Amino acid sequence: MVDETASLEQTLLLSRMLFSIRYGPRQNNTDKTRITVQSRGLAVTRRYVMSIGWLSFEEEERLLKASPKWLQEIIVFAISTGLCQSEILDLKWSQVDIDRRTVTISEQKNHDVDTLPLNGTAMAVLRDRLLNGFDLDSYVFPNTISTRKGNRDLMKAFYVALKKSGVRNFRFHDLRHTFATRLIQSGVDLYTL
């Protein structure tokens, strides 16, 4: 039943995302839905709160203005790559190939290794970070003592910036949705995404 429920949830989220891409940006991106899943003779009703959001360019500008420089770099990198929070915070320079303009992500949920191309915006962020100096074992986005930046530190600053910017009903994960939405709007097909 867990697999069926997870699959149903993914289908609903994708449908909601595609609907909102086609019919315009969110007014209120939360939707409370009751779903009944029938499995092995048992009916289970669950309440899902689906949140599919992405930033408009105007919202992105406001969020970046309300953020400290280190957070601006992470936000821009997230929107430019579609990487999730842990992939960004765990990213080390040894995973970055500046000459090939790629990043290699080795620890994913599906345990696959992916080499992802980087666009000009992501490369600009990395070049700025390079000016600070680095060694191959260091993090691309470290904390002040050059170790891995904590999730709590990132999220605390992110939610302060959201509040200052006036962007509502938005999560860090929605930066991935922003990346995907902009790709789809520019004509990239879902299979490629």
N, C-alpha and C positions, 0 to 999 in steps of 0.2 A: 504494500500500500504506500510506503514511503516513496518508491520510485514513481508510481502513478501520480502521487500528489506533487512531487517535485516537477515532473514533466508537465503537469497541468499548470502549475504556477509559472513555469518558464514560458509556456505557450501563451498564457494570459498576459504576461509582462511584455513579450514580444509583440503581441497583437495591440496592446495599449500603446506601446512605443510607436509602432508603424502608423496607427490611427492618429496619434498626436503629431507625428511628423507631417502627415498628409494634410491635416486640417488645422495646423497652426500651433503656436506655442501654448503652453499650459496657462490656464487662468488659475486653477488650483489643482496641483498635480497629484493630489491624493484621492484615491477612490476606494471606498470601503465596500467590499463585495463578499457575499456569502456564497460559498460553493459547496455542493454536496457531492462527495466522491463515493461511488458504489464499488466495493471490492470484497470479494469472497462472502457475499451475502450481508455485509455490514455497510450501513450508510453512515458516513461521517460528515458532519457539517463543520466547516472551518470558516473563520472570518479572516480574510486577507486584506491587508492594507497595502495597496499597490502604489508605489511612488515612482513614477517615471518622469524625471525632470532633466532638463538641460538648460544651459545658460544661453540667453540671447547675447549678441555682441555687446549690447548696452549694459546688460547685467554683468557680463564678464569684466567690462571696463570699470564698473562701480566696485566690484569685488576686488579687483586688483588694486584700485586706489585705496581701499580700506585695509589692505594687507601689508605687513612688513615685507621687506625685500626678499628674505629667504622663503617666505610663503608664496610670494608672487612667482618666484622661479618654479616652485613645486606645482602650483596651479597651472601655469603655462605649460610645463612639461607634461602634466597629466592630460590636459586638453589636447596637446599635440601628439601624444603617443597612445592614449587609451589604456595605459598601464594602471593597475589598481594600486591602492595605497601601499600595501606590503611590498609589491614589486618595486615601487619607487623608493621606499625607505630602505629596502634591502640592496638596492643597486650599488655595485662597486665599480670602480674604474676598470677593473680587469674584464668586466662584461661589456665594456663600451669599445667599439672600433671606430675611431674618428675618421680614418681614411675611407673605410667602406660605408660610413654613415649608418651603422647598425648597433643594436643592443641585443645581447643574448640573455634570455630569461631562462634560467634552469630550474627554478623551483616554482612550479605551477600546481594547481589543484589536480590536473590530470597527469602529473609527473612527466610531461613532455618537455623537451628543450626547444625553444623557439628563438629564431633570429629575426628580429623585427627591423624594418627600415625606419630611419629617422627623417622627418621633414626638416625644412629650413628653420622653422621656429624652435624645434627641439634641439637642433644643432647649435643655434645661437645661445640657448640656455646653457648647454654643455660647454661651449667655448668660454662663456662668462665664468663658469665654475672653474675651468682650467686655469684661469688667471690667478686663482688662489693657491695653485700648486697642489700636487697630489702624489700619492704612490698607488701602485696597482691594488693594494689591499685596502685602501681607504674607501669610504662611502662617498658617493657622488653628492648626496645631500646630508652631511653629518650634522650632529649637534655642535655646541660650542666647544666641546672637548674632543672633537673628531671621532666620536663613536656613533653608533646608529641612533638616529633621532627617534625618540619615543613616539608611539601612536598618540598617547595622551597629549603630548606637547603640540603635535601637529593639529589634532582635533580641537584642542582648546583655542589655539590661534585661529583656526579656520572658522569656528563658530562665532568668535568675537568679530572677525572680518565680515561674516554674513550679516550679523546684527547691524554693524556700522553701515554696511552697504544697502541694507533694506531688502536683500534677496531673501525670500521666504520659501519654506517647504523644499529645502535643498540639502542634499547630503554630499559628502566628499565623493562617494561612489558615482554620483550623478555627473561628475566630470568625465567619466568613461562614456556615459550616455551622450554627453555633449560632443565628444570625439566621434562617436558612431553616427549621431544625428547629422553632424556636418559632413561626414563622408557620404552618407546616403543622399543628402540634399545636393551634393556636388555631382551625383550620378554614379557613385560606386554601388555595385549590386550587392545584395545581402550575402550571397555565397562567398564573394571576395572578402567581405567584412568578417 
